[in-house]
């Protein structure tokens, strides 16, 4: 399982996953499978920011509410329905006030129950004002006229450049509720005196919610404006309306109205209708009455000067309600007011372009796959997915708030979840087996902590052979053959288990790797398979700690097994080949090379010097660069099988080093004379130390030998045995 091949395999997996998950999400998105959830995420944004912008001050909403009905019953004796002269009085007051227009979201399709004179009063007021918008409703159920009335001389829109899009505006069977579409017009007098007629037909989205408005609908070949457009037309607005295919918007005089592929405009709701500060119809009639009697009105006429005034019903059982992103009981007049508000403020919600949708869906999906596949840290993968998930929601909300743009959310969020799950499943299927292999292969020679590091970062592991610098440990119990001859097999096994357990734990706890056991001997190394910059220091610390723990357990071994255990340790730092070696069915994670052999020779060399811990200069110098260590330069020696000499040290705890400071100083002086070839001068110095310092005793013997055989001296000591 080479690192490079694993990386290539994972890159191919990432590419395949991006293409397959991306194709799946795109297909579902464009097939409309996310439509319901897209609507819900969009509605959440609408509610969140609906009150961010103030409603237009040019629009006034007048409601015939329950308070108005109660007042009229008490003060005027009017039962429901009100006589038409009440509306005439309202129009007259708006005429007096200089209102820009009056738009009724009410269909006066039947003659007044109070007689022709009552209708005539309303017709007169409408004619006097001239800027009244009456309502027409298209329906297959209540529509009773199937052609545009020739005597309805009201302004209509004149669409240009629409091409095939124009068909989207045509009302035909099935558009509203099935069957043939007919019109429900106001009574003759009102439609003849109306300044304009606006339709109130609305088309719901697939979840039965109104989110969009249409500037007009085609009926009998006529482009009949909606109430919002009619309220502008009645004030002299341009009749010509042009479709800008490039901008996907309608150009209407000074206004630009973005539309979707169906010709509808996504409304920018201002929140609850109460934000328009609705006036009560009863208060306006009271104001009109007060003004006629020379008294100050409740509502001064100048409040309505130049305004777009909408009149609607808002009493229980009277007003029509619709499901919108704002509320499931949103008054229908609110849709027309919102449409007009968006036209005047030019802040419709635009849908993001197709390329924007593709990027918004694809980029987080790709990011999640790359993060999840190329990190083995589960918390990082989960955290990243969560951050990207929240980021996409934030970007979607930000685009709505700052840019008045609707971007898809359901598709990218589903893509994030799908990509994350697919990546996790892939990691489990591939790296899961890799991690099980790591546990099986390394549980015998690595500590659980180190194994956990490998499982979290398997990229740090190369399971084939590799050349790397390591610190190598060899240990052997002094006189173990003699000890074993005195113990029965079961007791010997128990002794070995006791000894090897604490030695092994000490090595593993320091981050070392157990290579193998050979009887009482332990072979270990540091810096593979997990990297440690301070591997030499770790090896030296573990070796000294092993000796310290062994010393503390001598009484235990003596009492339980009748023996003392003394261990000789050899350490070297150098390059070696490390990896799993063996057959396909059985292998060991082990090391090979001259550096390994040198560590083994140093372990045996302890016997000749009378020491129990010896390391090469490479180990000692690299260790002291990491942290303080103490010891003496012991020898310059060529081990068996080597012609070149190496410098070796005897590390020791600081307390021992300080306690032997005088001896070590004298030893250093004698050693230097020895390697200068002054055996006669070094001998008495070593003899003076021999009783208290075993290496000095060894050197005294070597001084006598080379004094008598000077021809054999090569400038360093040559070991003759392992």
NORJO-V336958 format. One record per backbone hydrogen bond with DSSP energy under -1.0 kcal/mol. CO is the residue of the C=O (numbers start at 1). NH is the residue of the N-H. E is the energy in kcal/mol with one decimal. If there is no record, write none. Layout:
co:CO nh:NH e:E
co:CO nh:NH e:E
//
This chain:
co:2 nh:6 e:-2.3
co:3 nh:7 e:-2.1
co:4 nh:8 e:-2.4
co:5 nh:9 e:-2.4
co:6 nh:10 e:-2.1
co:7 nh:11 e:-2.1
co:8 nh:12 e:-2.3
co:9 nh:13 e:-2.1
co:10 nh:14 e:-2.6
co:11 nh:15 e:-2.4
co:12 nh:16 e:-2.8
co:13 nh:17 e:-2.6
co:14 nh:18 e:-2.7
co:15 nh:19 e:-2.3
co:16 nh:20 e:-2.8
co:17 nh:21 e:-2.8
co:18 nh:22 e:-1.9
co:19 nh:23 e:-2.3
co:20 nh:24 e:-2.2
co:21 nh:25 e:-2.6
co:22 nh:26 e:-2.9
co:23 nh:27 e:-2.5
co:24 nh:28 e:-2.3
co:25 nh:29 e:-2.6
co:26 nh:30 e:-2.8
co:27 nh:31 e:-1.5
co:28 nh:33 e:-2.4
co:29 nh:32 e:-1.2
co:32 nh:35 e:-1.3
co:34 nh:38 e:-2.9
co:35 nh:39 e:-2.5
co:36 nh:40 e:-1.9
co:37 nh:41 e:-2.6
co:38 nh:42 e:-2.3
co:39 nh:43 e:-2.9
co:40 nh:44 e:-1.8
co:41 nh:45 e:-1.5
co:42 nh:46 e:-2.4
co:43 nh:47 e:-2.6
co:44 nh:48 e:-2.1
co:45 nh:49 e:-2.1
co:46 nh:50 e:-1.0
co:49 nh:52 e:-2.0
co:58 nh:308 e:-3.2
co:60 nh:310 e:-3.0
co:61 nh:279 e:-3.3
co:62 nh:312 e:-2.4
co:63 nh:65 e:-1.3
co:63 nh:281 e:-2.6
co:64 nh:314 e:-2.4
co:65 nh:69 e:-2.0
co:66 nh:70 e:-2.7
co:67 nh:71 e:-2.3
co:68 nh:72 e:-2.6
co:69 nh:73 e:-2.1
co:70 nh:74 e:-1.9
co:71 nh:75 e:-3.4
co:72 nh:76 e:-1.5
co:72 nh:77 e:-1.0
co:72 nh:78 e:-1.9
co:83 nh:86 e:-1.7
co:84 nh:88 e:-2.0
co:85 nh:89 e:-2.5
co:86 nh:90 e:-1.7
co:87 nh:91 e:-2.7
co:88 nh:92 e:-2.8
co:89 nh:93 e:-1.9
co:90 nh:94 e:-1.9
co:91 nh:95 e:-2.4
co:92 nh:96 e:-2.6
co:93 nh:97 e:-2.0
co:94 nh:99 e:-2.5
co:98 nh:306 e:-3.0
co:101 nh:309 e:-2.3
co:102 nh:133 e:-3.2
co:103 nh:311 e:-3.1
co:107 nh:109 e:-1.4
co:108 nh:187 e:-2.2
co:112 nh:115 e:-1.3
co:115 nh:119 e:-1.3
co:116 nh:120 e:-2.6
co:117 nh:121 e:-1.7
co:118 nh:122 e:-1.3
co:119 nh:123 e:-2.6
co:120 nh:124 e:-2.7
co:121 nh:125 e:-2.1
co:122 nh:126 e:-2.3
co:123 nh:127 e:-2.5
co:124 nh:128 e:-2.6
co:125 nh:129 e:-2.1
co:126 nh:130 e:-2.7
co:131 nh:102 e:-2.1
co:132 nh:195 e:-2.2
co:132 nh:196 e:-1.4
co:133 nh:104 e:-2.6
co:134 nh:198 e:-2.6
co:136 nh:200 e:-1.4
co:137 nh:184 e:-2.5
co:139 nh:182 e:-2.5
co:145 nh:183 e:-3.8
co:149 nh:152 e:-1.6
co:151 nh:153 e:-1.7
co:152 nh:154 e:-2.0
co:158 nh:241 e:-1.9
co:160 nh:243 e:-2.1
co:162 nh:165 e:-1.7
co:163 nh:166 e:-1.6
co:164 nh:167 e:-1.2
co:165 nh:168 e:-1.7
co:166 nh:169 e:-1.7
co:167 nh:170 e:-1.2
co:169 nh:218 e:-3.4
co:172 nh:175 e:-2.6
co:182 nh:139 e:-2.7
co:183 nh:144 e:-1.5
co:183 nh:145 e:-1.4
co:184 nh:137 e:-1.8
co:187 nh:191 e:-2.1
co:188 nh:192 e:-1.9
co:189 nh:193 e:-1.3
co:196 nh:134 e:-2.2
co:198 nh:136 e:-2.0
co:199 nh:227 e:-1.2
co:205 nh:208 e:-2.1
co:209 nh:205 e:-2.6
co:211 nh:267 e:-2.3
co:213 nh:265 e:-2.9
co:215 nh:226 e:-2.3
co:217 nh:224 e:-2.5
co:218 nh:171 e:-2.4
co:219 nh:222 e:-2.0
co:222 nh:219 e:-2.5
co:222 nh:224 e:-1.3
co:223 nh:157 e:-2.0
co:224 nh:217 e:-2.0
co:225 nh:199 e:-2.9
co:226 nh:230 e:-2.9
co:227 nh:231 e:-1.9
co:229 nh:233 e:-2.6
co:230 nh:234 e:-2.6
co:232 nh:235 e:-1.1
co:232 nh:237 e:-1.6
co:233 nh:236 e:-2.2
co:239 nh:158 e:-3.1
co:241 nh:160 e:-2.3
co:242 nh:251 e:-3.7
co:244 nh:248 e:-1.3
co:244 nh:249 e:-1.6
co:248 nh:259 e:-2.0
co:249 nh:244 e:-3.3
co:250 nh:257 e:-2.8
co:251 nh:242 e:-2.5
co:252 nh:255 e:-2.7
co:255 nh:252 e:-2.9
co:257 nh:250 e:-2.9
co:260 nh:263 e:-1.9
co:264 nh:260 e:-2.5
co:265 nh:213 e:-2.5
co:266 nh:349 e:-2.1
co:272 nh:275 e:-2.3
co:273 nh:276 e:-2.1
co:274 nh:277 e:-1.5
co:279 nh:63 e:-3.1
co:280 nh:284 e:-1.8
co:281 nh:285 e:-2.3
co:282 nh:286 e:-2.2
co:283 nh:287 e:-2.4
co:284 nh:288 e:-2.6
co:285 nh:289 e:-2.4
co:286 nh:290 e:-2.7
co:287 nh:291 e:-2.3
co:288 nh:292 e:-1.8
co:289 nh:293 e:-1.3
co:290 nh:295 e:-3.1
co:291 nh:294 e:-1.4
co:300 nh:303 e:-1.7
co:301 nh:304 e:-2.2
co:304 nh:307 e:-1.9
co:307 nh:100 e:-1.2
co:307 nh:101 e:-1.7
co:308 nh:60 e:-3.1
co:309 nh:103 e:-3.3
co:310 nh:62 e:-3.4
co:311 nh:105 e:-3.1
co:312 nh:64 e:-2.8
co:315 nh:318 e:-2.7
co:315 nh:319 e:-1.3
co:320 nh:332 e:-2.3
co:322 nh:330 e:-2.7
co:323 nh:210 e:-3.1
co:327 nh:324 e:-3.1
co:330 nh:322 e:-2.5
co:331 nh:334 e:-1.3
co:332 nh:335 e:-1.3
co:333 nh:337 e:-2.1
co:334 nh:338 e:-2.4
co:335 nh:339 e:-2.1
co:336 nh:340 e:-2.3
co:337 nh:341 e:-2.9
co:338 nh:342 e:-2.6
co:339 nh:343 e:-2.0
co:340 nh:344 e:-2.8
co:341 nh:345 e:-2.6
co:342 nh:346 e:-1.3
co:342 nh:347 e:-1.1
co:350 nh:406 e:-3.4
co:353 nh:357 e:-2.2
co:354 nh:358 e:-2.3
co:355 nh:359 e:-2.2
co:356 nh:360 e:-2.7
co:357 nh:361 e:-1.8
co:358 nh:362 e:-2.8
co:359 nh:363 e:-2.5
co:362 nh:366 e:-2.7
co:363 nh:367 e:-2.6
co:364 nh:368 e:-2.5
co:365 nh:369 e:-2.0
co:366 nh:370 e:-2.4
co:367 nh:371 e:-2.6
co:368 nh:372 e:-2.8
co:369 nh:373 e:-2.5
co:370 nh:374 e:-2.1
co:377 nh:381 e:-2.3
co:378 nh:382 e:-3.0
co:379 nh:383 e:-2.8
co:380 nh:384 e:-2.6
co:381 nh:385 e:-2.4
co:382 nh:386 e:-2.4
co:383 nh:387 e:-2.5
co:384 nh:388 e:-2.9
co:385 nh:389 e:-2.5
co:386 nh:390 e:-2.6
co:387 nh:391 e:-2.8
co:388 nh:392 e:-2.5
co:389 nh:393 e:-1.8
co:390 nh:394 e:-2.7
co:391 nh:395 e:-2.8
co:392 nh:396 e:-2.6
co:393 nh:397 e:-2.5
co:394 nh:398 e:-2.9
co:395 nh:399 e:-2.8
co:396 nh:400 e:-1.6
co:397 nh:401 e:-2.6
co:398 nh:402 e:-3.2
co:399 nh:403 e:-1.4
co:399 nh:405 e:-1.8
co:404 nh:350 e:-3.3
co:406 nh:352 e:-2.4
co:409 nh:413 e:-2.5
co:410 nh:414 e:-2.5
co:411 nh:415 e:-2.5
co:412 nh:416 e:-2.4
co:413 nh:417 e:-2.2
co:414 nh:418 e:-2.9
co:415 nh:419 e:-2.9
co:416 nh:420 e:-2.5
co:417 nh:421 e:-2.6
co:418 nh:422 e:-2.7
co:419 nh:423 e:-2.3
co:420 nh:424 e:-2.6
co:421 nh:425 e:-2.7
co:422 nh:426 e:-2.3
co:423 nh:427 e:-2.9
co:424 nh:428 e:-2.7
co:425 nh:429 e:-2.6
co:426 nh:430 e:-2.5
co:427 nh:431 e:-1.2
co:427 nh:432 e:-1.5
co:430 nh:434 e:-1.7
co:431 nh:435 e:-3.3
co:432 nh:436 e:-2.2
co:433 nh:437 e:-2.1
co:434 nh:438 e:-2.5
co:435 nh:439 e:-2.6
co:436 nh:440 e:-2.4
co:437 nh:441 e:-3.3
co:438 nh:442 e:-2.5
co:439 nh:443 e:-1.5
co:442 nh:445 e:-1.0
co:442 nh:446 e:-1.4
co:445 nh:514 e:-2.5
co:447 nh:451 e:-2.5
co:448 nh:452 e:-2.4
co:449 nh:453 e:-1.7
co:450 nh:454 e:-2.2
co:451 nh:455 e:-2.7
co:452 nh:456 e:-2.1
co:453 nh:457 e:-2.0
co:457 nh:460 e:-2.3
co:458 nh:461 e:-1.8
co:463 nh:580 e:-1.0
co:466 nh:578 e:-3.2
co:468 nh:576 e:-1.9
co:470 nh:574 e:-2.3
co:471 nh:526 e:-2.0
co:472 nh:572 e:-1.6
co:473 nh:524 e:-2.2
co:474 nh:570 e:-2.9
co:475 nh:522 e:-1.1
co:476 nh:568 e:-3.0
co:477 nh:480 e:-1.2
co:479 nh:483 e:-1.8
co:480 nh:484 e:-2.8
co:481 nh:485 e:-1.5
co:483 nh:486 e:-1.0
co:488 nh:492 e:-2.7
co:489 nh:493 e:-2.5
co:490 nh:494 e:-2.1
co:491 nh:495 e:-2.5
co:492 nh:496 e:-2.7
co:493 nh:497 e:-2.6
co:494 nh:498 e:-2.4
co:495 nh:499 e:-2.7
co:496 nh:500 e:-3.4
co:497 nh:501 e:-2.0
co:498 nh:502 e:-1.4
co:499 nh:503 e:-1.8
co:500 nh:504 e:-2.8
co:501 nh:505 e:-2.7
co:502 nh:506 e:-1.8
co:503 nh:507 e:-2.0
co:504 nh:508 e:-3.1
co:505 nh:509 e:-2.7
co:507 nh:512 e:-2.4
co:508 nh:511 e:-2.0
co:513 nh:525 e:-2.0
co:516 nh:523 e:-2.3
co:518 nh:521 e:-2.2
co:521 nh:518 e:-2.1
co:522 nh:475 e:-1.9
co:523 nh:515 e:-2.4
co:523 nh:516 e:-1.5
co:524 nh:473 e:-3.0
co:525 nh:513 e:-3.2
co:526 nh:471 e:-1.3
co:532 nh:535 e:-1.2
co:534 nh:538 e:-2.4
co:535 nh:539 e:-2.4
co:536 nh:540 e:-2.3
co:537 nh:541 e:-2.7
co:538 nh:542 e:-2.6
co:539 nh:543 e:-2.1
co:540 nh:544 e:-2.3
co:541 nh:545 e:-2.4
co:542 nh:546 e:-2.4
co:543 nh:547 e:-1.8
co:544 nh:548 e:-2.1
co:545 nh:549 e:-2.9
co:546 nh:550 e:-2.4
co:547 nh:551 e:-2.2
co:548 nh:552 e:-1.8
co:549 nh:553 e:-1.2
co:551 nh:554 e:-1.1
co:553 nh:557 e:-2.5
co:554 nh:558 e:-2.6
co:555 nh:559 e:-2.4
co:556 nh:560 e:-2.5
co:557 nh:561 e:-2.7
co:558 nh:562 e:-1.2
co:566 nh:478 e:-3.6
co:568 nh:476 e:-1.9
co:569 nh:614 e:-2.2
co:570 nh:474 e:-2.1
co:571 nh:616 e:-1.4
co:572 nh:472 e:-3.7
co:574 nh:470 e:-2.7
co:576 nh:468 e:-2.3
co:577 nh:592 e:-2.0
co:578 nh:466 e:-2.1
co:579 nh:590 e:-2.4
co:581 nh:588 e:-2.7
co:586 nh:583 e:-2.5
co:588 nh:581 e:-3.3
co:590 nh:579 e:-2.1
co:592 nh:577 e:-2.5
co:593 nh:597 e:-1.7
co:594 nh:598 e:-2.4
co:595 nh:599 e:-1.7
co:596 nh:600 e:-1.9
co:597 nh:601 e:-2.2
co:598 nh:602 e:-2.2
co:599 nh:603 e:-1.8
co:600 nh:604 e:-1.5
co:601 nh:605 e:-2.0
co:602 nh:606 e:-1.2
co:604 nh:607 e:-1.3
co:605 nh:609 e:-1.6
co:606 nh:610 e:-1.7
co:606 nh:611 e:-1.7
co:612 nh:569 e:-1.7
co:614 nh:571 e:-2.2
co:615 nh:649 e:-3.5
co:616 nh:620 e:-2.4
co:617 nh:621 e:-3.0
co:618 nh:622 e:-1.8
co:619 nh:623 e:-2.2
co:620 nh:624 e:-2.4
co:621 nh:625 e:-1.0
co:623 nh:626 e:-1.2
co:623 nh:627 e:-2.0
co:630 nh:652 e:-2.6
co:632 nh:650 e:-2.6
co:635 nh:648 e:-2.7
co:636 nh:717 e:-2.2
co:637 nh:646 e:-2.9
co:638 nh:719 e:-2.4
co:639 nh:642 e:-2.2
co:646 nh:637 e:-2.6
co:647 nh:617 e:-2.2
co:648 nh:634 e:-2.2
co:648 nh:635 e:-1.6
co:649 nh:615 e:-2.4
co:650 nh:632 e:-1.7
co:653 nh:657 e:-2.5
co:654 nh:658 e:-2.9
co:655 nh:659 e:-2.1
co:656 nh:660 e:-1.7
co:658 nh:661 e:-1.3
co:660 nh:664 e:-3.1
co:661 nh:665 e:-1.9
co:662 nh:666 e:-2.0
co:663 nh:667 e:-2.6
co:664 nh:668 e:-2.4
co:665 nh:669 e:-1.6
co:666 nh:670 e:-2.2
co:667 nh:671 e:-3.0
co:668 nh:672 e:-2.1
co:669 nh:673 e:-1.6
co:670 nh:674 e:-2.2
co:671 nh:675 e:-2.3
co:673 nh:678 e:-2.5
co:674 nh:677 e:-1.5
co:677 nh:679 e:-1.5
co:678 nh:682 e:-2.0
co:679 nh:683 e:-2.2
co:682 nh:686 e:-2.4
co:683 nh:687 e:-2.7
co:684 nh:688 e:-1.6
co:686 nh:690 e:-1.3
co:689 nh:692 e:-1.2
co:689 nh:693 e:-1.7
co:693 nh:697 e:-1.6
co:694 nh:698 e:-2.2
co:695 nh:699 e:-2.4
co:696 nh:700 e:-2.2
co:697 nh:701 e:-1.5
co:698 nh:702 e:-1.8
co:699 nh:703 e:-2.5
co:700 nh:704 e:-1.8
co:701 nh:705 e:-2.0
co:702 nh:706 e:-2.7
co:703 nh:707 e:-1.9
co:704 nh:708 e:-1.6
co:705 nh:709 e:-1.6
co:709 nh:712 e:-1.7
co:710 nh:713 e:-1.3
co:717 nh:638 e:-2.4
//
